[in-house]
């Protein structure tokens, strides 16, 4: 089991956050920027659609018991640049 801890910088166009991973057990994605971010699970992220992470600490978790999904995760911000903190295994 590999532990993932990284920071991803995104902008106003669709960006890859995590590749599809059938061995994924858990991931936490935290918006540590000052503006909104939208996630797309298994699809491209689009502003105003998908999973909204509000500014400064909003998060989304995927685990075996909650929101479980091994698909690709994409994100798009409402401004350039914005940061996401990723932790998982």
C-alpha positions as CSV (number, residue, x, y, z in Angstrom):
1,X,0.0,0.0,0.0
2,X,1.6,3.3,-1.1
3,X,0.9,6.4,0.8
4,X,0.1,9.6,-1.3
5,X,0.9,13.0,0.1
6,X,1.2,15.8,-2.4
7,X,0.1,19.3,-3.3
8,X,-1.5,19.9,-6.7
9,X,-1.6,23.3,-8.3
10,X,-4.6,23.8,-10.6
11,X,-6.0,26.7,-12.8
12,X,-9.1,27.5,-14.6
13,X,-9.1,24.5,-17.0
14,X,-9.5,20.8,-16.2
15,X,-6.5,19.3,-14.4
16,X,-5.6,15.8,-13.3
17,X,-5.5,15.4,-9.5
18,X,-5.3,11.6,-9.3
19,X,-5.1,8.9,-11.9
20,X,-7.5,6.0,-11.9
21,X,-6.3,3.5,-9.2
22,X,-8.0,0.2,-8.5
23,X,-5.9,-0.2,-5.3
24,X,-7.1,3.1,-3.8
25,X,-8.6,2.7,-0.3
26,X,-8.7,6.3,0.9
27,X,-8.1,9.8,-0.4
28,X,-8.7,13.2,1.1
29,X,-8.6,16.3,-1.1
30,X,-8.4,19.7,0.7
31,X,-8.9,23.0,-1.0
32,X,-6.3,25.2,0.7
33,X,-6.7,28.1,-1.6
34,X,-8.7,31.3,-1.3
35,X,-11.3,30.4,-4.0
36,X,-13.7,27.7,-5.0
37,X,-12.6,24.5,-6.7
38,X,-14.8,21.9,-8.5
39,X,-14.0,18.2,-8.7
40,X,-14.9,15.8,-11.4
41,X,-14.9,12.1,-10.4
42,X,-14.5,9.9,-13.5
43,X,-15.0,12.9,-15.7
44,X,-13.6,16.3,-16.6
45,X,-14.1,19.0,-14.0
46,X,-16.1,22.0,-15.0
47,X,-16.7,25.3,-13.2
48,X,-20.2,25.3,-11.6
49,X,-20.6,21.5,-11.9
50,X,-19.6,18.5,-9.9
51,X,-18.3,18.5,-6.3
52,X,-17.7,22.0,-4.9
53,X,-14.9,22.6,-2.5
54,X,-15.3,26.0,-1.0
55,X,-12.3,28.1,-0.1
56,X,-9.8,27.7,2.8
57,X,-10.1,24.1,4.0
58,X,-13.2,22.5,2.4
59,X,-12.5,18.8,1.8
60,X,-13.8,15.7,0.1
61,X,-13.0,12.2,1.2
62,X,-13.3,8.9,-0.6
63,X,-13.0,5.7,1.5
64,X,-14.1,2.1,1.3
65,X,-17.1,3.1,3.5
66,X,-17.9,6.4,2.0
67,X,-18.1,7.8,-1.6
68,X,-15.9,4.9,-2.7
69,X,-14.5,5.3,-6.2
70,X,-11.3,4.4,-7.9
71,X,-11.8,6.5,-11.0
72,X,-9.7,9.4,-12.2
73,X,-10.2,12.6,-10.2
74,X,-9.9,16.0,-12.0
75,X,-10.3,19.5,-10.7
76,X,-10.8,23.1,-11.9
77,X,-10.4,26.3,-10.1
78,X,-12.2,29.6,-10.4
79,X,-8.9,31.5,-10.5
80,X,-5.2,30.8,-11.3
81,X,-3.3,29.3,-9.5
82,X,-5.1,27.4,-6.8
83,X,-3.8,24.6,-4.5
84,X,-5.1,21.2,-3.4
85,X,-3.6,19.1,-0.7
86,X,-3.9,15.4,-1.3
87,X,-3.5,12.5,1.1
88,X,-4.4,8.9,0.6
89,X,-3.5,5.3,0.4
